[in-house]
Amino acid sequence: MGLPKLSPPKQSLNQSLITDLTDRRNLVIVIPSFNDWEALEKLLLLIDEIIIPQGTNLEVVIVDDYSTMPIPHSLTHQEHRQIRAVNILRLRRNLGHQRAIAVGLSYVYSHSDCDWVVVMDGDGEDNPFAIEHLLNVSDKTGNNKIIFAKRSKRSESYTFKFLYFIYKKLYLLLIGKEISVGNFSLLPAYLLKNVVVISEIWNHYSSGIYRSRIPYIEVDVPRAKRLAGQPKMNLVSLVTHGLSSIAVYGDIVGTRILLSIVVLLVILLLLLGLVLLIRVFTDWGIPGWATYVSGLLVLSMLQLVLIGTVFSLIILSTRNQSNLIPVRDYKYYVDDFFPLKP
């Protein structure tokens, strides 16, 4: 006769509370912002209405990119039903959105115990109600990939859409892959330690992650409209933003251009040889044309050699530079961290 099976002991109330707290998961939303308090005020109200898994703590970290406008009274006294805390990470100087994101992620990694981090813009064009979709995709794929919101539909002007189309084609031509995502993304916590050591995110967040080869998924999310105020990105900042994403692959772009120069040199040499053959073995052409064409081809080759030499030196110099590492260097740019509500 065997021993009787013992039923597991019942948990006490305190043990149940400890278990509930252990099972709770933390979601931190990082939002870079510069003088965009009006749109941010409306965005926080929308974030407070999103559907998240039961037992999830929701916290928002606003990376204040050295705003010159004070935080409005209505924002500091805003009431939230679901958001547990809204904190301001104040920077010592204006860095731009991409670097503000790098500082924000590094701060969260160093000071927060979280399970997911969402990165989104503060103007409302990144639809907060899509966070639920990003969380579901992450859960279904094992929470082991970064989930990017792919811009399936844009709400900007036709001029912006045209310039963005040119930028995407130029990116494809120079780098060999397409880019259709922005900042809106979800990072599982265990990948955060990998992201904050990517020096390239200091220039461009999504392009830096592309380059790092950290696994990611892109899901279609329509672009929403700005909630308030005017866009901060003008033509100059748009071009700078595009060049920053391409600069992440500076050595690859330089090598591609260098190879193109070599191909052009070979073509010019063949053309020069053809001109000499025609001049020596035929009586075609106008007198003096061979000398003129040959001089033009030699001059073009010299220019290509000079350009190729410059690109080679640039590529070699970038390979030897010491890079900024966000998780190591972010603290130099942090001025203060405080709750939104006084």
C-alpha positions as CSV (number, residue, x, y, z in Angstrom):
1,M,0.0,0.0,0.0
2,G,1.5,3.3,-1.1
3,L,1.9,6.5,0.8
4,P,-1.1,8.9,0.6
5,K,-0.6,11.9,-1.7
6,L,-0.2,15.2,0.1
7,S,-2.2,18.1,-1.3
8,P,-0.2,21.3,-1.7
9,P,-0.5,23.7,1.1
10,K,-2.8,26.7,0.6
11,Q,-1.1,30.0,0.0
12,S,-1.5,32.7,2.6
13,L,-2.8,36.1,1.7
14,N,0.7,37.6,1.8
15,Q,2.0,34.8,-0.4
16,S,-0.7,35.4,-3.0
17,L,0.1,39.1,-3.1
18,I,3.8,38.3,-3.6
19,T,2.9,35.9,-6.4
20,D,0.6,38.5,-8.1
21,L,3.4,41.1,-7.8
22,T,5.9,38.7,-9.3
23,D,3.6,37.9,-12.2
24,R,3.0,41.5,-13.1
25,R,4.9,42.8,-16.1
26,N,6.2,46.3,-16.7
27,L,5.8,48.3,-19.9
28,V,7.8,51.5,-20.3
29,I,7.0,53.9,-23.2
30,V,9.9,56.2,-24.2
31,I,8.8,59.4,-25.9
32,P,11.3,62.0,-27.2
33,S,9.8,65.5,-27.2
34,F,10.9,69.1,-28.0
35,N,8.5,71.9,-27.2
36,D,5.6,69.7,-28.2
37,W,3.7,69.7,-24.9
38,E,0.2,70.3,-26.4
39,A,0.4,67.2,-28.6
40,L,2.0,65.3,-25.8
41,E,-0.9,66.2,-23.4
42,K,-3.4,64.6,-25.8
43,L,-1.2,61.7,-26.5
44,L,-0.9,60.7,-22.8
45,L,-4.7,60.7,-22.6
46,L,-4.9,58.3,-25.6
47,I,-2.1,56.1,-24.1
48,D,-4.1,55.9,-20.9
49,E,-6.9,54.2,-22.9
50,I,-4.9,51.6,-24.7
51,I,-5.6,47.9,-24.1
52,I,-2.7,46.1,-22.5
53,P,-2.4,42.6,-20.9
54,Q,-4.0,42.3,-17.5
55,G,-1.5,42.8,-14.7
56,T,0.8,45.1,-16.7
57,N,2.3,48.2,-15.1
58,L,2.4,51.1,-17.6
59,E,5.0,53.8,-17.2
60,V,5.8,56.7,-19.6
61,V,9.3,58.3,-19.8
62,I,9.3,61.6,-21.7
63,V,12.8,62.5,-22.9
64,D,12.7,66.3,-22.8
65,D,15.2,67.3,-25.5
66,Y,16.1,70.6,-23.8
67,S,12.7,72.2,-24.5
68,T,12.6,76.0,-24.3
69,M,8.9,76.1,-23.5
70,P,7.9,75.3,-19.9
71,I,5.7,72.3,-19.1
72,P,2.0,73.6,-19.1
73,H,0.1,73.5,-15.8
74,S,-2.7,71.4,-17.5
75,L,-0.2,68.6,-18.3
76,T,1.4,68.5,-14.8
77,H,-2.0,68.1,-13.2
78,Q,-3.4,65.6,-15.8
79,E,-5.1,62.6,-14.2
80,H,-4.6,59.0,-15.6
81,R,-6.5,55.9,-15.0
82,Q,-4.1,53.3,-16.3
83,I,-0.7,55.0,-16.5
84,R,1.1,54.3,-13.2
85,A,3.8,57.0,-13.6
86,V,4.9,59.7,-16.0
87,N,8.5,60.9,-15.6
88,I,10.5,63.5,-17.3
89,L,14.1,62.8,-18.4
90,R,15.5,66.3,-18.9
91,L,18.6,66.6,-21.2
92,R,21.4,69.1,-20.8
93,R,21.2,70.2,-24.4
94,N,19.2,69.7,-27.5
95,L,20.4,66.5,-29.2
96,G,17.6,65.7,-31.8
97,H,15.1,62.9,-31.7
98,Q,17.4,60.1,-32.6
99,R,20.0,60.8,-29.9
100,A,17.2,61.6,-27.4
101,I,15.9,58.1,-28.0
102,A,19.3,56.6,-27.5
103,V,19.7,58.4,-24.1
104,G,16.2,57.4,-23.1
105,L,16.7,53.8,-23.8
106,S,20.0,53.8,-22.0
107,Y,18.5,55.4,-18.9
108,V,15.6,52.9,-18.9
109,Y,18.1,50.0,-19.2
110,S,20.2,51.3,-16.3
111,H,17.5,52.4,-13.9
112,S,14.2,50.5,-14.7
113,D,13.1,46.9,-14.3
114,C,10.8,46.4,-17.3
115,D,9.6,43.6,-19.6
116,W,9.0,45.7,-22.7
117,V,10.0,49.1,-24.0
118,V,8.0,51.0,-26.6
119,V,9.6,53.8,-28.5
120,M,7.2,56.3,-30.2
121,D,7.1,59.9,-31.2
122,G,5.2,62.5,-29.1
123,D,3.1,64.1,-31.9
124,G,0.5,61.4,-32.1
125,E,1.5,60.2,-35.6
126,D,2.5,56.9,-34.0
127,N,-0.9,55.6,-33.1
128,P,-0.9,54.5,-29.5
129,F,-3.7,52.0,-30.0
130,A,-1.3,50.0,-32.2
131,I,0.7,49.2,-29.1
132,E,-1.7,46.3,-28.3
133,H,-1.0,44.9,-31.8
134,L,2.8,45.1,-31.2
135,L,2.4,43.4,-27.9
136,N,0.3,40.6,-29.4
137,V,2.9,40.0,-32.2
138,S,5.7,40.0,-29.7
139,D,3.9,37.4,-27.6
140,K,3.1,35.2,-30.6
141,T,6.7,35.3,-31.8
142,G,8.2,34.4,-28.4
143,N,9.2,37.9,-27.2
144,N,12.6,37.5,-28.8
145,K,12.5,40.1,-31.6
146,I,12.1,43.8,-32.0
147,I,8.7,44.7,-33.5
148,F,8.8,47.7,-35.8
149,A,5.6,49.5,-36.9
150,K,5.9,49.6,-40.7
151,R,4.3,52.7,-42.2
152,S,1.6,51.2,-44.4
153,K,-0.2,54.4,-44.9
154,R,1.1,58.0,-44.5
155,S,-0.9,61.1,-43.6
156,E,1.6,63.8,-44.7
157,S,1.5,66.2,-47.6
158,Y,2.3,65.1,-51.2
159,T,5.5,67.0,-51.1
160,F,6.7,65.1,-48.0
161,K,5.6,61.8,-49.5
162,F,7.5,62.5,-52.7
163,L,10.7,63.4,-50.8
164,Y,10.3,60.3,-48.6
165,F,9.9,58.2,-51.8
166,I,13.2,59.7,-53.1
167,Y,14.9,59.0,-49.8
168,K,13.7,55.3,-49.8
169,K,15.0,54.7,-53.3
170,L,18.3,56.4,-52.5
171,Y,18.6,54.2,-49.4
172,L,17.9,51.1,-51.5
173,L,20.5,52.1,-54.1
174,L,23.3,52.9,-51.7
175,I,22.7,50.3,-49.1
176,G,20.9,47.5,-50.9
177,K,17.9,47.2,-48.6
178,E,14.6,49.0,-48.1
179,I,13.7,51.1,-45.1
180,S,10.0,51.6,-44.3
181,V,10.0,52.1,-40.5
182,G,10.6,55.0,-38.2
183,N,10.9,55.1,-34.4
184,F,7.7,53.4,-33.4
185,S,8.7,50.0,-32.1
186,L,8.5,47.5,-29.3
187,L,11.6,46.0,-27.7
188,P,11.5,43.0,-25.4
189,A,13.6,43.7,-22.3
190,Y,16.2,41.1,-22.9
191,L,17.1,42.7,-26.2
192,L,17.5,46.2,-24.6
193,K,21.0,45.3,-23.4
194,N,22.0,44.7,-27.1
195,V,20.4,47.9,-28.4
196,V,22.0,50.3,-25.9
197,V,25.5,49.3,-27.0
198,I,24.8,50.0,-30.7
199,S,26.8,53.1,-31.4
200,E,24.9,53.7,-34.7
201,I,21.6,54.4,-32.9
202,W,23.2,57.7,-31.9
203,N,22.7,58.8,-35.5
204,H,19.6,56.8,-36.5
205,Y,17.6,54.5,-34.3
206,S,16.0,52.1,-36.8
207,S,18.9,52.1,-39.3
208,G,21.3,51.3,-36.4
209,I,19.2,48.3,-35.4
210,Y,19.1,47.2,-39.1
211,R,22.9,47.3,-39.1
212,S,23.3,45.5,-35.8
213,R,21.5,42.4,-37.2
214,I,19.4,42.1,-34.1
215,P,16.3,40.0,-35.1
216,Y,13.3,42.2,-35.9
217,I,9.8,42.0,-37.5
218,E,8.0,44.7,-39.4
219,V,4.2,44.8,-39.0
220,D,1.9,47.2,-41.0
221,V,0.6,50.1,-38.9
222,P,-1.1,53.1,-40.7
223,R,0.4,56.4,-39.8
224,A,-2.0,58.7,-37.8
225,K,-2.3,62.5,-37.9
226,R,-0.5,64.9,-35.7
227,L,-2.6,65.6,-32.6
228,A,-1.8,69.3,-32.2
229,G,0.7,72.0,-33.3
230,Q,2.9,72.2,-36.3
231,P,5.5,69.6,-37.5
232,K,9.0,70.4,-36.3
233,M,10.7,68.8,-39.3
234,N,11.4,71.1,-42.2
235,L,13.2,70.4,-45.5
236,V,16.7,70.8,-44.0
237,S,16.0,68.6,-41.0
238,L,14.3,66.0,-43.3
239,V,17.4,65.8,-45.5
240,T,19.6,65.7,-42.4
241,H,17.5,62.8,-41.0
242,G,17.8,60.9,-44.3
243,L,21.6,61.4,-44.5
244,S,22.0,60.3,-40.9
245,S,20.3,57.0,-41.7
246,I,22.5,56.4,-44.7
247,A,25.6,57.5,-42.7
248,V,25.1,54.5,-40.4
249,Y,26.3,52.4,-43.4
250,G,29.0,54.9,-44.2
251,D,31.7,52.3,-44.9
252,I,29.4,50.3,-47.1
253,V,28.2,53.3,-49.0
254,G,31.8,54.5,-49.5
255,T,32.9,51.0,-50.7
256,R,30.0,50.9,-53.2
257,I,30.9,54.3,-54.6
258,L,34.5,53.3,-54.7
259,L,33.6,50.1,-56.7
260,S,31.5,52.3,-59.0
261,I,34.5,54.6,-59.6
262,V,36.6,51.6,-60.5
263,V,34.0,50.4,-63.0
264,L,33.8,53.9,-64.5
265,L,37.7,53.9,-64.8
266,V,37.6,50.6,-66.7
267,I,35.0,52.0,-69.0
268,L,37.0,55.1,-69.6
269,L,40.1,53.1,-70.3
270,L,38.3,51.0,-72.8
271,L,36.9,54.2,-74.5
272,L,40.5,55.6,-74.6
273,G,41.8,52.5,-76.2
274,L,39.0,52.6,-78.7
275,V,39.8,56.2,-79.6
276,L,43.5,55.3,-80.1
277,L,42.6,52.3,-82.3
278,I,40.4,54.5,-84.5
279,R,43.0,57.2,-84.7
280,V,45.8,54.8,-85.7
281,F,44.1,52.3,-87.9
282,T,41.4,54.4,-89.6
283,D,41.0,57.7,-91.3
284,W,37.6,58.4,-89.6
285,G,36.7,61.6,-87.8
286,I,37.5,65.2,-87.8
287,P,41.2,66.3,-87.6
288,G,42.2,66.8,-84.0
289,W,39.2,65.0,-82.5
290,A,41.3,62.2,-81.1
291,T,43.5,64.5,-79.2
292,Y,40.5,66.4,-77.8
293,V,38.6,63.2,-76.8
294,S,41.7,61.5,-75.3
295,G,42.5,64.6,-73.2
296,L,38.9,64.7,-72.0
297,L,39.0,61.0,-71.1
298,V,42.4,61.3,-69.3
299,L,41.1,64.3,-67.3
300,S,38.0,62.3,-66.3
301,M,40.1,59.4,-65.2
302,L,42.3,61.6,-63.1
303,Q,39.3,63.1,-61.4
304,L,37.9,59.6,-60.7
305,V,41.2,58.5,-59.2
306,L,41.3,61.6,-57.0
307,I,37.7,61.0,-55.8
308,G,38.4,57.3,-55.2
309,T,41.5,58.1,-53.2
310,V,39.5,60.5,-51.0
311,F,36.7,57.9,-50.4
312,S,39.3,55.3,-49.5
313,L,40.9,57.6,-46.9
314,I,37.4,58.4,-45.5
315,I,36.5,54.7,-45.2
316,L,39.8,53.9,-43.5
317,S,39.5,56.8,-41.1
318,T,36.0,55.8,-40.0
319,R,37.1,52.3,-39.3
320,N,39.7,53.6,-36.8
321,Q,37.5,56.1,-34.9
322,S,36.4,55.4,-31.4
323,N,32.5,55.4,-31.3
324,L,30.2,56.7,-28.7
325,I,28.4,53.9,-26.9
326,P,25.0,55.1,-25.6
327,V,24.8,53.0,-22.4
328,R,28.3,54.2,-21.4
329,D,28.1,57.8,-22.4
330,Y,24.4,58.8,-22.0
331,K,24.9,60.1,-18.4
332,Y,26.9,63.0,-19.7
333,Y,23.7,64.3,-21.4
334,V,21.2,63.8,-18.5
335,D,20.3,66.9,-16.5
336,D,17.5,65.6,-14.3
337,F,14.9,62.9,-13.9
338,F,11.6,63.8,-12.1
339,P,7.9,62.9,-12.0
340,L,5.6,64.9,-14.2
341,K,3.3,65.6,-11.3
342,P,4.8,67.9,-8.7
